[in-house]
């Protein structure tokens, strides 16, 4: 369980295929605080630490994860958003994030707005995920509030701190991002679907 409050950025140092899996090695300022078998969210994807060496650690993404997320598009030198699992009893500053990406989306517009930015993303509405204005959404592991919502797209406002301390500063038109929709909204949508 995560909060969507990004702790730091990690730099991709190595990508190694192992059958259909991908071993991802990351350099991070939190590496020395990690341990083998610990869960860490990488661009919102919960992965298990399998190796630690100096300031680098390695996680493994299986084929299904690579197919459903943007992790398969990573290149050496890319930055990923990192968050360790929530500590029971700590403040929940973001929202409840599972680390299970529902689908990817594509950045369609970026508008600078007097010191902040409005990012708009499109996604495949056929997968029955929904957003609502003022609802929660997780983009590459970052907990955000939806400021505009349509059937297959939504917008979020990014303040300078978030822009500088997450990988939002590397987004361009066409960037593929991981989306985890609000868990409560997903259950409500599923219940309504079952009642039809």
C-alpha positions in Angstrom: 0.0 0.0 0.0 1.3 3.4 -1.0 0.2 7.1 -0.7 1.3 8.5 -4.0 3.7 10.9 -2.4 6.9 10.5 -4.3 10.0 10.2 -2.1 12.7 10.6 -4.7 13.7 9.9 -8.3 15.8 6.9 -9.2 18.0 6.6 -12.3 17.9 3.5 -14.5 21.4 2.1 -14.5 20.8 -1.2 -16.2 18.1 -3.2 -18.0 18.6 -6.9 -18.5 16.2 -9.3 -20.1 15.8 -12.7 -18.3 13.4 -14.8 -20.4 10.2 -12.7 -20.6 11.1 -10.8 -17.4 13.1 -7.6 -17.1 15.6 -7.0 -14.4 15.8 -3.2 -13.7 18.7 -1.8 -11.8 18.2 1.7 -10.2 20.5 4.1 -8.5 18.7 5.9 -5.7 19.3 8.0 -2.6 17.1 5.6 -0.6 19.0 2.4 -1.7 20.9 2.1 1.6 17.6 2.1 3.5 16.1 -0.7 1.5 16.3 -4.5 2.1 15.8 -7.6 0.0 12.2 -8.5 -0.4 10.9 -5.0 0.2 8.2 -3.5 -1.9 8.9 -0.2 -3.7 6.7 1.6 -6.2 8.5 2.5 -9.5 6.4 4.9 -11.6 3.5 3.6 -9.5 4.3 -0.1 -10.1 4.9 -2.2 -7.0 8.0 -4.3 -7.4 10.1 -6.3 -5.0 13.8 -5.6 -4.3 15.8 -8.7 -5.3 19.4 -7.3 -5.1 21.3 -4.5 -3.4 24.8 -3.4 -4.4 26.3 -0.1 -3.2 23.9 2.7 -4.3 22.1 0.5 -6.8 19.3 -2.0 -6.3 17.5 -4.4 -8.7 13.9 -5.3 -9.1 12.2 -7.7 -11.6 9.2 -6.9 -13.8 7.3 -9.9 -15.2 6.0 -9.9 -18.8 2.4 -9.0 -17.7 3.7 -5.9 -15.9 5.7 -4.9 -19.0 2.6 -5.3 -21.2 0.3 -3.2 -18.9 2.7 -0.4 -17.9 5.3 1.9 -19.3 8.2 0.0 -17.7 9.0 -1.8 -20.9 9.8 1.5 -22.5 12.5 2.5 -20.0 16.0 3.3 -21.2 19.2 3.5 -19.3 19.5 7.1 -17.9 15.7 7.5 -17.5 14.3 8.7 -14.1 11.5 6.9 -12.3 9.4 8.1 -9.4 10.1 6.1 -6.3 8.0 5.5 -3.1 8.5 3.0 -0.4 5.4 1.3 1.1 3.3 3.2 3.6 4.2 2.9 7.3 1.1 1.9 9.4 0.1 4.8 11.7 1.7 7.5 9.5 -0.2 10.3 7.9 -1.9 9.5 4.6 -0.9 12.6 2.7 -1.9 11.5 -0.8 -4.6 8.8 -1.2 -4.8 5.0 -1.0 -2.6 3.7 -3.8 -2.2 0.0 -4.4 0.8 0.0 -6.8 -1.3 -2.0 -9.3 -1.4 -0.1 -12.6 -4.8 -0.3 -14.3 -3.7 0.9 -17.7 -1.5 3.4 -19.5 -2.4 6.8 -20.8 -0.8 9.3 -23.2 0.0 12.9 -22.5 -1.9 15.0 -25.1 -1.4 18.6 -23.9 0.8 20.6 -21.6 -0.1 24.1 -20.7 2.0 26.4 -18.6 -0.3 28.5 -16.4 1.3 31.3 -14.4 3.8 29.2 -12.5 2.0 25.8 -12.7 1.2 23.4 -15.4 -2.0 21.7 -16.7 -1.3 18.2 -18.1 -4.0 16.4 -20.1 -4.0 12.6 -20.6 -6.1 10.3 -22.8 -6.8 6.7 -22.0 -8.8 3.8 -23.4 -12.3 4.2 -22.0 -13.2 0.7 -23.1 -11.5 -0.7 -20.0 -14.2 0.9 -17.9 -12.0 3.1 -15.8 -13.4 6.5 -14.9 -12.2 9.8 -13.4 -14.3 12.5 -11.8 -13.5 16.2 -11.3 -11.9 16.7 -7.8 -11.4 12.9 -7.6 -8.0 11.1 -7.1 -5.8 9.7 -9.8 -2.3 8.2 -9.7 0.0 9.1 -12.6 3.4 7.3 -12.6 2.9 6.8 -8.9 2.1 10.4 -8.1 -1.2 11.1 -6.2 -3.0 13.9 -7.9 -6.4 15.6 -8.0 -8.4 15.6 -11.3 -9.2 19.2 -12.4 -11.0 18.3 -15.6 -12.7 15.0 -16.6 -14.1 13.6 -19.8 -15.1 10.1 -21.0 -11.6 9.1 -22.1 -9.4 12.0 -20.8 -8.6 14.1 -17.8 -6.4 16.9 -16.7 -4.3 17.6 -13.6 -2.7 20.7 -12.3 1.0 20.4 -11.3 2.6 22.8 -8.9 6.3 23.7 -9.2 7.4 21.4 -6.3 5.8 18.4 -7.9 7.2 19.4 -11.3 10.7 19.6 -9.9 10.7 16.5 -7.7 9.0 14.0 -10.0 9.4 12.9 -13.6 6.7 15.3 -14.7 9.5 17.6 -15.8 10.4 15.1 -18.5 6.9 14.6 -20.0 6.3 15.6 -23.6 3.3 15.3 -25.9 3.0 11.5 -26.5 4.7 10.4 -23.2 3.1 7.1 -22.0 2.3 7.1 -18.3 1.0 4.6 -15.8 -2.5 5.2 -14.5 -4.0 3.8 -11.3 -7.6 4.9 -10.9 -9.1 5.6 -7.5 -9.7 2.2 -5.7 -13.1 3.4 -4.3 -14.2 4.6 -7.7 -13.3 1.3 -9.2 -15.4 -0.7 -6.7 -18.4 1.7 -7.2 -18.1 1.4 -11.0 -17.9 -2.4 -10.8 -21.0 -2.6 -8.5 -23.0 -0.4 -10.9 -21.9 -2.6 -13.8 -23.1 -5.8 -11.9 -26.5 -4.2 -11.2 -27.2 -3.6 -14.9 
